[in-house]
């Protein structure tokens, strides 16, 4: 599979980066096709044509400290471009989060930066290679003060590649490619232990494709292989990754099934040198294939009240309204046993490290009256204020006439303190629009505006608290030749 980087697998606890990758029929698991509401391979976007010089926009911090993760929609950057981090990794350097991965084709390793995990700024191509590379990880070496990138380099049967940089956004300089104990490798990922030592976990092709898995200690500077500490036969498995929780190491893999989502299996040990337990299947109640994903990484959010472990999965095949390239889900634990339930929306507090389900009652627009400038039959404004999920988006949405401008307005019923609006867009989106508030539906005040809207994405914007009875989305430029399409219009006071 094309590797995801800082991906610790979704199993009991995590404190390391782990990767999972997917390989396409032609090689790297990233076989792609056009994305639509019709089931099919998910297109992997090319890196944006804009560069790291594109300035980030100002993002107002959440007054409550909670951020909402929205699944089944596409992640986008500050320019409205889909984030291209297939088979990537998540890292935290200081108070900044960095999301790395690959775009299409597999020669560009891209970098994105965020302070809240919701709004992402494209920082450019961190490394451009002359051959296909994927399953990228980045570690910071505390001794050398260098950022080190690790790659499955040059094909499906690949070398282990290493690059370095002085800054997290790069540019990274390619340093070396090597065989692992005389043989090529399949999927790879990296793990940094509590003592700062770095380990490579890899699929070893010495005896054939996807036949054996191993763990290798790296040198103190992370630039060379030191010694292999474990090797075992795990046939027909890929996407290895390690993470650690409460003194237990977890080694996860997925079944070799091209871009098809599969369940994840994991092994546990109290020492990387073993002994390792027999494999167990990650519990995902209600799903047999990890909620239509292949594991990319599990990332720990440490806070003052605990740690939340976030599972990031590559969704290569979209099904009807369930879109989104990278679902994020909180792992729950029954003792040391990980469980992954599905939440389309859930909240994370980056200060406390706590998470919670998104409570629909917090939506002040729930079941309130909505009106609009125009609507096609059966897709009127009232659809956006009822509680819906991906399962009924096809039938419950607002869809306007195919002309500009258009608007949709929610009447909260009385003047209300508000400071946040969430809009869930369909394929036919607003490229340029404003969020406006009013006390009389006549005089309007802008609280947010953009010209960078994107299809099947979520607009989640916080603004200074105001009192308003009416909240409106005023669209001035459609993103397609069709009308505007909106699944949900939510109003909150955080």
N, C-alpha and C positions, 0 to 999 in steps of 0.2 A: 504494500500500500504506500501511497505517497505519504511521507511522514509528517506528523504534526510535531511540533517541538515541545516546549516546556510541558509536555503532556504526561502527567502522571495518570495512571489509569484510574478508572473509577472504582476504586475499591477501598475498603476500610481505611480511611485516613489517607492523607497524602501530604507529602511535604517535599515533593521533588518534581522535577520536570520529567515528563514522560511523553512519548510520542506514539502516534498511531498513524499509519498511512494507508493509502488506498492505491491500488494500482489498476490502471486501465488495462483493457485487453491488450493494448499495444505495449504496455510496459508499466510506467508509473501509474499508480492507481488513479490518476486524475483523468481518466477518459471523460470527455465532456460533450454535451450537446446543448441545444437551446433550452432555456428555462421557460416554463409556462405553467398554467394550471393543469396541464395534462401530464400525467406521470411520465417521467423520463429522466435521463442523466442530468445532473445540475451543471450548468455552464460555469466554468471557472473563469472569472473575469481577468482580463489582462491588467497589469499595473496601470494606474491612471496616468494619463499623459502629463498631468500637472506634476510638479516636482516638490521637493521638500521646502522650496522657497515659498510655497503657498502658505499664507499666514493662517493660524488657527483663529476661530472666532471666539468671542468672549462667552463663557458659559457660567451662569450664575449658580453657585453651590446650592444644593438642596438645604433648605432651612432645618429640616428634620434629620439630616444625615443619611437618609435612606435613598438608595438608587433602585430603579426598577429594571429588571432584565426582561426583555420581551422576546419570546421565542416564536418561531414560525414566520418570521419576517427577515429581510436581509439587513445585515449590518452595513452602514454606509459611513464614509468619512465626511470631513467638513465641506467637501465639494459635492456631496450627494452621490459619489461614486461607490459602488459596492466594494467592500473590503476584500482584498485578495490575499488570504492567509491560509490557503489549503496546506494541510500537513505542517502546521506551524507550531509556535510555542508562545507562552505567556511568561513574562518576567516582570519583576518589580525592582526598580532601581531608585532608591530614595522614595519620594512620594509620587513617582511617575510609573505608570504601567506601560509596558511595551508588548505589542502583539506582532510577532514575526510570522512569516510564512511565504508561500509561493504564489505567484500569479501564473497566467498562461501567456507564452509557453514557460517551461520550467527552468528558464535561465535567469530569472530575476527573483531574488529574495527580498521581499518588501518589509517595511517597518512602519508601524503606526504607534502613536503615543496618546495617552489619556490620563486624566487625573481622577476620573469618576467611573470608569469602565463602561460608560454609555456613549459619551461623545468622543470620537476618535479623530485625530489629526494625522493625515498621511505625511510621512517624513521622507518618502522617496525609496529608491532601490538601494538597499543596504549592501548588496553584493550582486554583481552580474557575472555569471559564469559562462564559459565557452561551450559547456556541455550541459545536458540535463542534470539537475540536482534537486533534491527534495528532502523531506523529513528533517527539516532544519531545527536545530536547538541553539540557544545562546546561553552561555554562563559567564559570570563575572569572576575573574580570578582575584581574590583579595590580596594576594602577595604581589603579583606582577602589575596589578591595576589595569589589566587588559580585559576587553570583552572578547570572548572566544566563541566563534560560530562553528558548529559541527554539521556535516552534511552527508547524506547518502549520495555519493558523487558519481555521475556518469553512468546512468542506466539503471535497469532493474537489478541486474547482477553487477554490483557497484563496488567502488572503492570507498574508504572512509576519508572524507575530506575535512580540512581544518582551515579556518580563516580568522584573522584578528583585527581589532579596531580599538581606537582610543576613546570612542564615544559610542553610546548605544545605537545611534542611528547610522553609524559608519561614517565614511565608507570602510568596509571590511576589505582587507588584503588577503588574497588566497595564499596559503602557506604550503600546503602539502596534500598529497593523496597517497593512501597506502592500502595494501592488503592487510587483512587481519589473520595473523598466523598462516600466511601463504595462500589464503583463499579470499574470494570476493564475498560480499555480504548482501543481504536483502535489506529489510527494514532495520532502522537503528533509532536509538534515542539516548538521551543523557540523563544522569541523575547526580546531583550534588548532595552529599551527605552532610550531617550536622558538623562534622569536623573539617569541612571544606574540601574533602577529597572528591574527585569526579570519577564517574564510572560510565562506561559505554555498555549498553545492552543491545544485542544485535542478533539477527538471524544469520547463521553461518552456512555458506554454501559448499563447504569442503566435500560433503558426501552427497550433494545434490540440492536442488532448489527447495528452500523452506523445510529443511530436514532437522537442523539443530539450532539451539539458542545458547548464547553465552553472555557472560558478564566480564568486563575487562576494566581493570584499574588504570587510570591515566597517570602520567607523570605529574609532579607538583605544579608545573606551569601549564598543564592541560594540553600540551602541544604534541605529545607522543604517547604511544601505548606503553604501559609498564609491564603488567602481567595479568594473565587470565586467572580469574578466581573461581569461575564455575562454568561448566558446560553440560548440557543435557539434551536428550533427544525429545523434541517437540515437533513432530511432523505436521505439515499442513496448517501451520499457525503463523501469523505475522503481527505487525504492529506491536512489538514489545515495548514495555515501559515499566518503570519502577517508581514507587512512591513509598513514603514511610509515615506511619502514624503510631504513636504510643509505643515506639520501640519495635514495631513490626514492619517488615518490608513486604511490599506487594509487587509481584511481577505479573503484569497483565498481557494478554494476547487476544487477537481476534482471528476468526477462521479465514483462511485464504479463499475469498469469494469475489475477487475483482472489486467492482464498486458496490456490490450488494451489501446492505447493512446486515450485521450478524451480532449475536450475543457475544459478550466478552467473558473470557475465563481468566482466572488469576490463581497464582500460587503465593504462599506466605512463608516467611522465615524470620527468625530473629537475628540471623547473620547472613550477609550477602554470599558468603562461602557455603551456605547451606547448613543442615539439610533443609530442602524445600518440601512443602506439603504437596499432596496430590492436587490437581486443579479443581477449582470450584467455579460455578457460573455466577456472574454478577446478577443479583436479584433486581429485576425491573418489572414490578407487578403491573400486568396489563400489556406488556410488550415482550415479544420474543426476539427482538433485534435491536435492543438498546435505543428504542424510540426512533427508529429509522435513521440511525447514525452508525458511524465507525468511530471509535474513540480517538480523539486528537490529543487531549491532555487533561489533567486535573490540576487545578491551581488553588493553593491555599490562601485564604484571606485571614491573616492573623489580626486579632483586635484585643481590646481591653477586657472583653467578656468571653472570649473563645475564638474558635477558628471555624470558618466555613470552607468546605472543599467544593470547588466548582468544576464540574465535568463539562468539557467542551468536546462536542462530537462533530465530525464531518458528515454532513448530509449530502450525499451525492445524487440521490434520486428523490425528486419531489413528488408528492402525491396530492393531487387536487389542490386544495387551499393550503395544505401544509408545506410552506415554502421555507426559506431560510437556509443558508449554507452551514451555519455553525450554531446549533442549539446549545445553550448553557443551562445546566441543571445542578441544584444543590444536592450533594450526597448526604444521605442520612445513615446513621450507624446503629445497629443492634449489637451492642458490645463492640466487637471488632469486625463485625460482618457488615459490609456496605450494602445499602439499598438505594436505588435510584428511581424515585417517582417522577411523574411528569407534571410540570407547571408551565402553563403558557406565559404567565406573568408571575414574577416573584421579586421580593425586595432583598437587598443586601446593604448592610451598614458597614462602610469601610473603616470606621473608627472602632466600633465595638466588636466587629467580626461576626455579628449575629445575622441571621436571615429569617425571613417570614414569608408566608403566603401573601399574595396580593389580595386584599379584602375588597370585593366589588362595592361594598357599602361606602367606601371612601370616595367613590365616584359621585360627585355632587350632581352630575348630569344624568345619573341612572334613572330611566323611566320618565324623564322630563320631556316637555314638548319641544320638538325640533321642527323648524320650517326651512325652506330653501328657495332659491331663485328659480329652479326648475328640477324636474325629476322624470325619468322614464318610468313607464308603468311597472308596478310591483317593487320598485327600488326607490322608495321615497325617503324623506329625511328622518322619519320616525325610526328607521332601522338602526341608526347609529347610536341611539341612547338606550337600547336594550342590551342585556348581558348576552354576548355571543362569544364563540370560540371558532377556531379554524374549521370545526366540523359543520358549521352552518354559515360560513362567510359567503358561499356561493349564492345563497338565497336571501341573506340579510345584509344589505348594504345600500348606501345611497349612490345613485348614479345620475349625473346631470345630463342635460343636453350638451351636444358637441359644439360649444361656442364659449367665448370669453367675453366678459367676466362672469363668474358664478359665485354664489355664496351659500353657506348653510349655517344656521343659527340655533343655539340652544337657549331656551328660556328657563332660568333657574327658579322662577316663581316669585322671587323676592331678592332684594339686594343681599349679596353674599360675599364674604371674604374668600378670595381665591388667589392662588399664586402659581398654578401649574395647569397645563393642558397637554393631553395625549391624543394624537390623531393616528389611526391605523389605516394606511393607504392601500388601495388595491393596485392592480396593474395599471389602471388609468389614473394617474396621479397629478397633483399640482406641482408644476415646476417652479412657479413664482406665486407666493401667497402670503397673507398676513393673518395673524391671530389678533382679534380686536375685542374690546369690551365696551359695554355701554350700560347706562342706567335707564335709558328710555328707548333704545333701539333706533335712535335717530342720530345722536352725536356719538361718534366712535373714537376710541383711543387705541392706538397700536401698542401691543405688548410684545410682539415678536413678528419678524418678517424675514423672508429668505427668498433667494432665487435659485436654490440648489435642492429642490425637492427630488424625490427618487421613488421609483416603483416598488411596491410591496415592501415598504419600509415603515418605520415608526417615528413620528415627530413627538418628542418628549421634552418639553421646554418649561423651565422654571423662570418666573419673572417676579419683580417686587410685588408684594401683596397689595391687592386693590379690592375695592368693593364694587361689585357689578351684578346686575340681574341677567344681562344678556351677554353671551359669548359667541363670537362669529369667526368662521374661517372664510376669508375673502380671497378667492383665487383670481389671479389676473393672467396667468399663462398656463395652459395645459401641457402636460408632458407627452401626450400622444394626440392623435387626431380625434380620439373619442372624447367623451365628456370626463368629468371628475368622478372618481370612485373612492368611497370612504366606507370602511367597515365599522369604525368606532370613533366616537367623539366623547372624550372623557375630560372632566373638569375637577380639579382637586384643590384642597387647602392643606399643605404640609406644614 
